[in-house]
Amino acid sequence: MAEIPLTLGNQLRRLRRADGVVVAILVILTALAFRVPDQLPLTLAFVLNALISIAPFLVASVFVAAYAKASGADNLIAAAFHGHGLRMVGLAALVGAVSPFCSCGVIPLIAALLAMGVPLAPVMAFWLASPLMDPSMFVLTVGVMGIDFAIGKALAAVGVGLLGGYGVWLLQRAGLLGNPLREGVGNGGCGGARVRNPKPVVWRFWGDASRRRVFFEDGGKNLFFLGKWLTFAFVLESLMLRFLPADWVVQLVGQDGWRSVVVAALVGVPAYLNGYAALPLVGGLIDQGMAAGAGMAFLIAGGVSSIPAAMAVFALARLPVFIAYLGFAFVGSIGAGLAYAMLA
């Protein structure tokens, strides 16, 4: 009898160590099997077909991210924070929109930059642009939403970064946002080392065994990460197409105009899941009648100011900086949505 609690305890520990996204997928599929059994084969077929269609873009995005990591191309981020202040803002927004860097390094990197005395304006430009676009995201966006939407989102990422960077510069000229970091926040973390001690880029890295190992390890990790999130998103998309009334979507965010864009930006913050998972969901909503500009606003608002990201920023920055961060993200997402609606 004494072995039963031990066995149960082991199972609970294994469950805690299990990947949350994978567990969520299994829970949803199990619930479908018991509650809506006729939907289960339809969902599985939808997910399989979607993954097959997106596979070339998924493999390409994994390759790009792994190559950047193994070659050290992600260290080029340091170049964005040297030079004249206003030029730094533009360069930081551009680098933020194309830099493939891990989510674990975002907050330490920003803390390192600010603690090292890098002005807040270029840091804010990078801070706002970096979660919105990177090479992997661009490739997958082309696969899910099309080339026009991918280019629009990339331009929006740079635009939101520029808005925040130059906006902060103007606020600081007015005497605001003096000390951005909270007390006790330092310049540690894996991301900060890229700026403090940038390493040279080795474009032909395959002759180096250690870099080859980084390539394959990072590629495998990214493949699992992207695969699980896209699978989760496709599962949700299949359910959304089945159970979400199309006329409700049209009434809420289906009209081309500023109201639908504002509503989408407001909904994007709490409803956002993950940059990659959001793509199929927005694609499904557009199929249901969501306006393209509202879809763009949803992706931009959620990418910058989702609840997990906002909590991390709140823990790092002082309240005025946090408010400015949210304000620029919200205004930028509305501007991006309206601009895309006019040009699409």
C-alpha positions in Angstrom: 0.0 0.0 0.0 2.9 2.3 0.7 3.8 2.3 -3.0 0.5 3.9 -4.1 1.2 7.4 -2.8 4.7 7.2 -4.2 3.4 6.2 -7.6 0.8 8.9 -7.5 3.4 11.4 -6.5 5.7 10.4 -9.4 2.8 10.8 -11.8 2.0 14.2 -10.5 5.7 15.3 -10.7 5.8 14.0 -14.3 2.6 16.0 -15.1 4.1 19.1 -13.7 7.2 18.6 -15.9 5.1 18.0 -18.9 4.9 20.7 -21.6 1.8 22.8 -20.9 1.0 23.3 -24.6 1.2 19.6 -25.3 -1.0 18.9 -22.3 -3.5 21.5 -23.5 -3.7 19.8 -26.9 -4.3 16.4 -25.4 -6.9 17.8 -23.0 -8.8 19.4 -25.9 -8.7 16.3 -28.0 -9.8 14.1 -25.1 -12.7 16.5 -24.4 -13.7 16.3 -28.0 -13.6 12.5 -28.0 -16.1 12.4 -25.0 -18.2 15.5 -25.6 -18.3 16.1 -29.4 -17.0 12.8 -30.9 -18.1 13.8 -34.4 -15.8 16.8 -34.3 -12.6 14.9 -33.3 -11.8 13.3 -36.7 -12.6 16.7 -38.4 -10.2 18.5 -36.1 -7.5 15.9 -36.6 -7.8 16.1 -40.4 -7.8 19.9 -40.3 -4.7 20.0 -38.1 -2.9 17.4 -40.3 -3.7 19.2 -43.5 -2.7 22.6 -42.1 0.6 21.3 -40.8 1.3 19.7 -44.2 0.6 23.0 -46.0 2.7 25.0 -43.6 5.6 22.4 -43.4 7.9 24.1 -46.0 7.6 27.4 -44.3 8.1 25.8 -40.9 11.3 24.1 -42.0 12.6 27.3 -43.6 11.9 29.3 -40.4 13.6 26.7 -38.2 16.7 26.8 -40.5 16.9 30.6 -40.5 16.7 30.7 -36.7 19.3 27.9 -36.2 21.7 29.4 -38.7 21.5 32.8 -37.0 22.3 31.1 -33.7 25.1 28.9 -34.9 26.8 31.6 -37.0 26.5 34.3 -34.3 24.5 36.6 -36.6 22.2 37.4 -33.6 25.2 39.2 -32.1 24.7 41.9 -34.7 22.1 43.3 -32.4 24.9 45.2 -30.6 25.4 47.5 -33.6 22.0 49.0 -33.1 23.0 50.8 -29.8 26.1 52.7 -30.9 26.1 56.1 -32.5 24.0 59.3 -32.5 20.8 59.1 -30.4 18.3 59.7 -33.2 20.0 57.4 -35.6 20.2 54.8 -32.9 16.4 54.9 -32.7 15.9 54.1 -36.3 18.6 51.4 -36.3 17.2 49.8 -33.1 13.7 49.6 -34.6 15.1 47.9 -37.7 17.3 45.5 -35.8 14.4 44.7 -33.4 12.2 43.8 -36.4 14.7 41.3 -37.9 16.6 40.0 -34.9 16.0 36.3 -34.1 16.5 36.2 -30.3 15.1 34.0 -27.6 12.3 35.0 -25.3 14.4 34.1 -22.3 16.8 36.9 -23.1 14.4 39.8 -23.7 14.1 41.1 -20.2 17.8 40.6 -19.2 18.8 42.2 -22.4 16.7 45.3 -21.9 17.9 45.5 -18.3 21.5 45.2 -19.4 21.1 48.0 -22.0 19.5 50.4 -19.6 21.9 49.6 -16.8 24.9 50.2 -19.2 23.6 53.7 -19.9 22.1 53.1 -23.3 19.4 55.8 -23.8 15.8 54.8 -23.3 14.7 56.0 -26.7 16.5 53.4 -28.8 15.9 50.7 -26.2 12.2 51.4 -26.4 12.3 51.2 -30.2 13.9 47.8 -30.0 11.7 46.7 -27.1 8.5 47.4 -29.1 9.7 46.0 -32.4 11.5 42.9 -31.3 8.4 40.8 -30.3 6.5 41.6 -33.5 8.8 40.2 -36.2 11.9 38.1 -36.9 13.0 36.0 -39.8 11.2 32.9 -38.6 8.0 34.9 -38.0 8.2 36.5 -41.4 8.5 33.1 -43.2 5.6 31.6 -41.2 3.5 34.7 -41.8 4.0 34.3 -45.5 2.9 30.7 -45.3 -0.2 31.4 -43.2 -1.3 34.9 -44.2 0.4 35.6 -47.5 3.3 37.8 -48.6 1.4 41.1 -48.5 0.4 40.6 -44.9 3.9 39.5 -43.9 5.4 42.6 -45.4 2.8 44.8 -43.8 3.5 43.3 -40.4 7.2 43.8 -40.8 6.7 47.4 -41.7 4.3 47.8 -38.8 6.9 46.3 -36.4 9.4 49.0 -37.5 6.8 51.7 -37.4 5.7 50.9 -33.9 9.4 50.8 -32.8 10.0 54.2 -34.4 6.8 55.6 -32.8 7.9 54.4 -29.3 11.6 55.4 -29.8 11.0 59.0 -31.0 8.0 59.3 -28.7 10.3 58.6 -25.7 12.9 61.0 -27.0 10.3 63.8 -27.1 9.1 62.9 -23.6 12.6 63.0 -22.3 13.2 66.3 -23.9 10.2 67.5 -21.9 11.9 66.2 -18.7 9.9 63.0 -18.3 11.0 59.3 -18.0 14.3 60.1 -16.3 15.2 56.9 -14.6 13.6 53.9 -16.4 14.6 50.9 -14.2 13.1 49.8 -11.0 15.4 49.8 -7.9 17.6 46.7 -7.8 17.3 45.7 -11.5 20.7 44.9 -12.9 22.4 44.1 -16.2 22.6 40.3 -16.0 21.3 37.6 -18.3 22.3 35.8 -21.4 20.9 38.6 -23.6 23.0 41.3 -22.0 26.2 39.5 -22.9 25.5 40.0 -26.6 25.7 43.8 -26.2 28.5 43.9 -23.6 30.8 41.5 -25.5 29.6 41.0 -29.1 31.3 38.1 -30.8 32.3 38.0 -34.5 29.9 36.4 -37.0 31.1 33.2 -38.6 28.9 32.8 -41.7 30.5 29.5 -42.8 30.2 27.8 -39.4 29.8 24.2 -40.6 33.6 23.5 -40.2 33.3 24.1 -36.4 31.9 21.1 -34.6 30.6 23.2 -31.6 28.7 25.5 -34.0 27.3 22.5 -35.9 26.0 21.2 -32.5 24.4 24.5 -31.7 22.8 24.5 -35.2 21.2 21.1 -34.7 20.3 21.6 -31.0 18.7 25.0 -31.6 17.0 23.7 -34.8 15.4 20.8 -32.9 14.3 23.0 -30.1 12.8 25.5 -32.4 11.1 22.8 -34.4 9.4 21.4 -31.3 8.5 24.9 -30.0 7.0 26.0 -33.3 5.4 22.7 -34.0 3.5 22.5 -30.7 2.3 26.1 -30.9 1.1 25.7 -34.5 -0.6 22.4 -33.7 -2.3 24.1 -30.7 -3.4 27.0 -32.9 -4.7 24.8 -35.6 -6.7 22.8 -33.1 -8.3 26.0 -31.8 -8.8 27.3 -35.3 -10.8 24.1 -36.2 -13.0 24.6 -33.2 -13.4 28.3 -33.9 -14.5 27.6 -37.5 -17.1 25.0 -36.1 -18.5 26.8 -33.1 -17.8 30.6 -33.5 -20.7 32.3 -35.4 -19.4 34.1 -38.5 -22.0 36.8 -38.2 -20.8 37.6 -34.6 -17.3 38.1 -35.9 -18.5 40.3 -38.7 -20.6 42.4 -36.3 -17.6 42.9 -33.9 -14.6 43.3 -36.1 -15.8 42.8 -39.7 -16.3 46.4 -40.8 -13.5 48.3 -42.5 -13.1 51.3 -40.2 -11.5 52.6 -37.1 -14.0 51.0 -34.7 -13.2 47.5 -35.7 -9.5 48.2 -35.5 -9.8 49.7 -32.0 -11.9 46.7 -30.8 -9.3 44.3 -32.3 -6.5 46.1 -30.5 -8.4 46.0 -27.2 -9.2 42.3 -27.6 -5.7 41.4 -28.7 -4.1 42.1 -25.4 -5.9 39.6 -23.2 -6.8 37.1 -26.0 -3.2 36.8 -27.3 -1.5 33.4 -27.0 1.8 33.4 -28.8 3.2 35.1 -31.9 3.2 31.9 -33.9 -0.1 30.5 -32.6 -1.9 33.8 -33.3 -1.2 33.6 -37.0 -3.6 30.7 -37.8 -6.2 32.1 -35.4 -6.2 35.5 -37.1 -6.3 33.7 -40.5 -9.4 31.8 -39.3 -11.0 35.0 -38.1 -10.4 36.7 -41.4 -12.0 33.7 -43.1 -15.0 34.2 -40.8 -15.3 37.8 -41.8 -12.7 39.8 -39.7 -11.5 42.9 -41.5 -7.8 42.7 -42.6 -6.9 45.9 -40.7 -8.5 44.6 -37.5 -6.4 41.4 -37.9 -3.3 43.4 -38.2 -4.2 45.5 -35.1 -4.9 42.3 -33.2 -1.5 40.8 -34.0 0.4 44.0 -33.2 -1.4 44.8 -30.0 -1.1 41.2 -28.7 2.5 40.8 -29.8 3.7 43.9 -27.8 1.4 44.1 -24.9 0.1 40.7 -24.1 -0.5 40.1 -20.4 2.7 37.9 -19.9 4.9 40.5 -21.7 3.3 43.4 -19.9 3.9 41.7 -16.5 7.5 41.2 -17.3 7.9 44.9 -18.4 6.1 46.0 -15.2 8.6 44.0 -13.1 11.5 45.7 -14.9 10.6 49.3 -15.5 9.2 52.1 -13.4 5.5 52.9 -13.7 5.9 55.9 -16.1 8.0 53.8 -18.5 5.5 51.0 -18.3 2.6 53.3 -19.1 4.5 54.7 -22.0 5.3 51.2 -23.3 1.6 50.2 -23.2 0.5 53.6 -24.7 2.9 53.4 -27.7 1.9 49.7 -28.2 -1.8 50.5 -28.3 -1.5 53.6 -30.5 0.9 51.9 -32.8 -1.3 48.8 -33.2 -4.3 51.1 -34.1 -2.1 53.0 -36.6 -0.8 49.8 -38.1 -4.4 48.4 -38.5 -5.7 51.6 -40.1 -2.8 51.9 -42.4 -3.1 48.3 -43.6 -6.8 48.7 -44.0 -6.3 51.6 -46.4 -3.5 49.9 -48.4 -4.8 46.3 -48.5 
